[in-house]
Amino acid sequence: MYFSKRQKNLHAWALKLLLLFITAVVILYCIVGLVNLIFPRKVKNYGLSDYVTNISLSIVHIENRQNLVHVRDDVNTADHCVYYNFLKRIKEYVAPDYEPISLALHSTINSAHHIVKHAQSWNDFISYAVFFFPPDGDLLLPLLRLHRCNMLVNDIVSIHLVWHRGFLQKECDDGSAFEKIDMLAHQDPSCETFNLTETLSTLRNVTTPVGHYPINIMRNEARRGATSKVHIIGDIETQYSYNFANNVRHSTQKLVNGNYGKAVLAYRRFEMDEMAAFPMDLKVFSELMDEKKILPYRQRFASHFVPGLKEWMATSLTREKAELTPFKYNDYHLEPQLIMRHDVPFHFEHASSNHFDQQLLCYELCRAGYTFHMITHVFNIHPGINVNSTETERSLNSIANSQSKQIIPKFMNYLNTRYSKDSSKQCPKWEDYV
């Protein structure tokens, strides 16, 4: 293609202007970073839960933003933003004779419809962390209406928003996205036209970008937003056995009081045929087990295998109260579901999702000297019996597996700075990393 001399000169000038513009943006970004380094923004401690004591000093509260927190990269935390109590429960703690059990749930916004079933069945409070993408602020509207207009959800559920900063965003409150979130948090929409079925359908059909879900960040933020001394972390699509909190309360009170020493309580997890009705008592649960309509969760994987199921079932069916049995943590693959005190270590946030995310916490608990105890009578159930992993699951697991080659050594370095190296002798060997 032939270009005249004048056209060539114009192209050259256009290229120079483009390069000058890019250079100016880079210089401006560096200047802003230098100014923030020399004159850091003032921060004020506006308090998360009063009970959160085991928390990284890299958590920064933004001045004049009471609910906004910027969690920065540290040895065990990964950079992200949190707006605590975006939607806050209205029910207060009024039972002085026991410590409430906070159910710490997490998900993306298109799974928020599950929160209703938890509000209907959970006996205490729920702290729910929602991961979303700030440009999609309008997608928060149905969640806002659900919380304001459904009294069960409004009574016991507090919702916290979690997101990652965008490119060139120095702080979590930079840009219009945060202003919209803050505005929505203070809205009081009318409930005259509220329709629960339509709202749940809208949430279910929200399209979210395919990408990395920071599962350990989400678990931690659900815990940090909780306001009691007892935490249970759960996936939002699972369902807990009838009267779960009341059935374990005598044990969790002892846990809070220190009767068990440094300990966590483990409970069993199952998966169920989606055509079967959720069992409301242990007798029906046992019958569904016999019919193979309920199975131990992902029983073909070593990480989910917990021995003693027959004994657990026999005790659950014949004893009036839940009992504890010491649980030997002898394999780093194990990832039991846990009931824990507020001061138990948080999940390692640099972990890959779908690969050792829960196992890392269990291993750290071992290094920290915690004991594990299996509790009878209670359980949770994941809908659907998993036969084979999907292509998407296999792809994600493959990616996570490759990432773990860098993450596990980093995790071990973190443990060795926090705990004595001798503490590893009481824990199972982690392949070539310990």
N, C-alpha and C positions, 0 to 999 in steps of 0.2 A: 504494500500500500504506500502511495506517495504522499509525503507531507511537505508543505511549503516551509520555507525558512521561518516565516512568521508563526506558523502553527507549531513548529518545533520549539520556538522561543516561548510560546504560551504554555506548552506542555511542561517545559523546564521550570517556568515560574510557578505553575500549579503544583508541581512536585515539591519545589522549595517551600511554598506556603504550607503544604501538608506536613512536611517534615518540621517546619517551625512550630506549627500548631501542636503536633505530638510532643515535641521537645518542651513547649511551654506547659502542657498538661503535666508531664512528668516532673518538671521543675516545681510547679505549683504543689503537686502532691507531696514532693519531698519537703518543701517549705512548711506545709501544714503539719507534716509528721514531725519536723524539727521543732516547730513552735509548741506542739502538744507534748513533746519530750521535755523541752526546757520549762514550759509553763503548763504543767498537767492540770486537767480539769479538777476542780474541787469535788470531793465525794463526801457523802454523808451516809452513815449507817442507819438505814431505815428498817432494818430487821426483816429477816425471813421468819420462818417459824421460830418461836422462842426456844424450841427444843432442838434446833439444828446446831450441834456443837462440833461435829466432826466435818468441818467444811473448809475448803481451800481459801487461802488469803487472796487468791487471784480473782475473787468475785468482787466486782466493783459496782457500787450503787451510784447511779447518775444523779447529780444535784438537781433538786426540784422535780424529780421523777420518782415519786414514792414507790411505785410498784415495778419500776424498770431496773433490770440488773444486766450488766455485761459480764459474762463469765469468760475469762481470758485463758489462753493456752498455759498449761502448767504441767507438772509431772503426771497428774492424774485427771486433769480437766481439759476439755477441748473448747475452743472459742465458740460462743453462741450468745444469743440474746434471749432474755426471758421477761415477760410481763406477768408478774404474779397477781393472782386474783383479778384477772380480766373480768371474770364473772364470779362473784363471791357468794357462798352459801349464806342464807339468812338465819339458819338455826344455830344456836349457841350451845356449848357444852353445859349441861345442867345436872349431871349425875356425879356427885362428888365421891360416890362409893366405888367407882371403877374408872380406869383409864380407857378412853375410846380407842378403837382400832381403826386407823386410817387405811382405807383401800386406795393404793396409789396406782392409778391407771394411766395409760398413754396410748396415743394413736395419731394418725393423720386425720384431717377434718372429715374425710369421706367415711370414716368408721365411727363418727361421733353419735350416730343413731343408736349404737349399742348402750349408751350411757343410761337410757331409760330403764332397761331391764335391771341394771345394777342399782339404780335409785329405788326400784321397786322391791329389791330383795336384800340389800345390805342394811345391817342394823345400826351402823355407826356413820362416820363421815367418809366422803370420797374426795380425794385430791387428784385431779385429772389434767394431765399435760397434753396439749394439742400442738403438733408440729404443722406449720403452714408456711406458705411462701408470701412475703409481704405484699407483692403486687396484687395478690388475690384477696385484698381486704374485704371486698364485697361478699366473699364467700362466708364471712363470719356472721352475716346477718341472720341466716336461719339458726345458727348456733345460739346467737343472742336471744332470739325469740323463744327457742326451746327452753333456755334457762330461765328467762323471765316469766314465761307463761305456763310452764309445767311445774306445779307446786312440789312434787316429789324431788325433781331435779334441783329446783330452787332452794329447797330446804337443806339438803345435805351435800351438794356438789359444789366445789370450788374449781374453776377452770383457769389454767395458766397457759399462755401462748409462748411457744418456743420457735425461734427462726435463726437463720444465719444472715450475717451482714452481707450486703451487696458489695460489688467491686467499688473501690474508692470511698466506701463508707467508713469513717474513722470510728464513730460511735453508734450505738444502737438507736439513738433518737435522731440520727441524721435523716433528712428526706421527709417526704410527705406520708410515707407508709405508716410511720409511728404515729403521726398526728391523727391519722384516720383510726388507728387502733384505739388511741386514747379517747377519741371522740365517741366511738362505739361503746367503750367501756362505761361511759357516763350517760348513755341513752336509756330511756325508759319507754320502750315501744308499747303500743296498745295491744291488748290481748283479745280484743273483741272479735277479731276475725281469725284468731289462732286456730289452726287445725293440726292436731298432732300427727295424723297419718301423712298429710301432705308435707309437713316439715321434715319428718323422718325420711320420706322419700327423696326430698330435695337434698338432704345431707348425704344420703346413700349414693346419689347420682353425681355428686361433685367429682369433677375430673381433676386429679392431681398429677403433676409431672412425675414421670418415672425417674427415680433417682435414689441416692443413698438415704436410708432412714437411720438416723443416729440413735439407735435403740438404748444405749447406755446413758446417753445424755437425757433421753426422755424418762427413763426410769428414775434417774437422779432428781430431775426437776419435779416429778410427781411426789417424790419423797420430801424435797426441800420445801415444797408448798404445803405439806401436811402440817397439821397443828396439834398432833398428839404424840405420845411417846412410843406408840406401837405402830409399825408399818407392815403392810402386806403389799408386795408389788405384783401386779397382774396384767396380762394382756387383755385388751378390752373385749375381744370376741369370746373369751371364755366365760363360764358361768359358775358361780360358787354354790356349794351345797346349801340346802335350806338351813337357815339359822346358824350359819357358819360362825359369825362373830360371837354370838351368845354361847355356842358350844365350846369355844376355846377360851372364853374369858377367864375362867378360874386359872388356866395355865398362863395366859398372858399377864395376869396380875402378878403372878409369881416371877415371871420373866422381868417385869418392870421393877419389882422390888429387889431383884438380885438374888432370889432364892436358888436359881440354877447356875449362878456364876456367869462367866462369859459364855453365852449359849445362844443358839438360834433354833427355832422350831421348824421342822420340815413337814409338809403335807403332800399327799399324793395327787397326781394329775392323771386324768383319763381322757379318752376321746370316745365319742358316741355317734352311732348311726343317726343321721339327721332326720330320719323318719320316726324315730322313737321320741316319746315325750320325756321331758326332763324329770328324773326321779325326785320325789319330794321327801322320801324317807329311805333309810338304809335297806329295808326289806325289798323294796322295789328295785333299788340299785343293785342288790345282790342277784335278783332274778334276771335283770338285764345283763349282768356279767355272765351268768350261766348261759344265756342265749347268745352270747358273743355280740350283743348290741352295744356293749360298753367294753372297752379294752384299755389296758394301761397305755398311756400316751406314748406314741412312737416307740412301741415296745421292741422294735427290731434294732433300735439304736442303743449302744451301750451307755450313752450319756443319760438316758432316761430310765434305765433299769434300776429299780430299787428292790432288793430282796425282802422276803417276809410278807408278801401280799396276803397269803392264806391266814396267817396269824393276825394280821391287821384287820382283815374282814371279820374273823371270829370274835375278836375283842370288840369291834365296833357294833356287832349285832347283839352281843350278850352283856356288855357292861353299860351302866347308866351314864357314866361320864367319860369324856375323852381321857386317854392315858398316853404317857410318853414312853418311848423306847429309845435307848441310845442308838444312834445311827453312825456306823463307822465310815468315815470319809477316807477311803483307801484307793481312790482312782481319780486322777485329775479330770477325766472326762465327765464325771458326775455333775449334774446341774439341778439339784433338788429345788423345789419351790419353797420359799422361806417366809416365816413370820419373824420379825426382828425388832429390836429396840431402835430408837431414834439415833443412838450414838454408834451404831454398827457402821463400818466403813462403807463408803459409796462405791458404786460400780466404776470401773476403769473406763473413762470416756473415750480413750483413743482406740478402743477395741473395734474390730470389724463386726458389723451386724451379721447374724446368722452363723457366726463361727467363733466359739469360745467366749461369747459375750457374757453369759451367765457363769460359765465355768471359772472365769477370772475372779469374780467376786468370791465364789466358794473356796477357791484356792487361797485367796488373801485372808479369808476368815480362818482358815487352817493355820496360816503363818502367824496370824494375830492371836492364836490360842483359843479360838472358839470351839465349842463342842456342838454336835448336831443331834437333835432329838426328833424322831418321827412321832407325829401326833395322830391318834385314831379319830374316828367318827366324822371327820371333815375331809373335803376334797374339792377339786374343781374339774370342770369338763370342757374340753375343746370340741366344738361342733364338727362332725364329719370324721370318718375313719380313714386315715391316710394309708393308702396302699403303695403308691409309687410317687416319688418326687416329680414335680412338673419340670418342664424344660427351663422355665424361668428360675425356679428354685435351684436347679443344678448349676445354672450359669452364675447366679449370685453366690452360691456356695464356693464355686471355683474361684471367683474373684476374691472372696473373703479369705479363702485358704492361702492364696498367693500373698495377700496383704499381711497375714498373720506371721509370716517369716520375718517381717520387720517389727511387728507389734509385740510379739511375745518377748524378745530380748529387752525391749523398752519397758515392758511390764515388769520383768524380773529385776531390772535395774531400779525401778521405782520401789519394788518390795524390799530390795536389799538396802535402800537408803532409809526406809521406814522401820524395818524390823531387823533383828539380828540375823546373821546368816545361819546361825545355829538353829533358828526356828524352822528352817527348811527340812531338818532331819525328822521332824514329827509329821511331815506331809509327804504324799506320794510324789515320786520323781516325775518331773514334767519333761519327758523325752530328753533332748540334748541341752535343755536350757537351764537346768538346775544342777 
